[in-house]
Amino acid sequence: MKIEKNTIVSLRYKLTDAQNNVIEEPDSPMVYLHGGYDGTFPKIESLLDGQDIGYEATIQLEPNEAFGEYDPELLKIEPRARFPEPLEVGMQFEGVPDADTSLDNEPDNPSASADDSDDEPLIYTVTDVADSQVVLDGNHPLAGMALRFWVQVKDVRAATEDEIENRHPEGGENFTFGMPNDDADDEEDFLEQALGLQGQAPRTLH
């Protein structure tokens, strides 16, 4: 079966930088719904469209085709008192609190999505921690980088009606190369959204 719209694709991949330094090479394949559902980068989908099991290729994505250019305006300094303890470099949060945000924030704080034009909260990574301040970077860790992907198609099957309706494979996250699903409806409180240390790198395509 060939890859086309509304097929579920299992894909082995290796992600490197432009100098071929390995960034990610997972043991298990990525599984996504093909056909413009934001399951992976558009340039990757175009490469795979019409291909069959066993197809493999290497493709380079420029920053604007992958995680975007680095935006210095997404670097923020916030009072440490607004963050939970313990706080460490590498921890990640969804959104940044407004000036009137406190530890007792109500859920569904609109500021959680105010920074993202797609109405989804940005992932901010703690890059420095001082006695009274915290430095946050809202750029994806791979922003500004040209990336190379080696991909190999392991399996292709037709998607079910439920998978098409839900826009991702059944029983799996809707994520792409090393990155988690960001639900537009999931605008929970900023201070409750610690996503863990850098091993849990932000996994959204947006």
Beta strands, then each sheet from edge to edge (+ up, - down):
strand 1: 7-17
strand 2: 22-24
strand 3: 30-34
strand 4: 56-61
strand 5: 75-79
strand 6: 92-94
strand 7: 123-129
strand 8: 133-137
strand 9: 147-158
sheet 1: 2+ 1- 3+
sheet 2: 2+ 1- 9+ 4-
sheet 3: 5+ 8- 7+ 6-
end
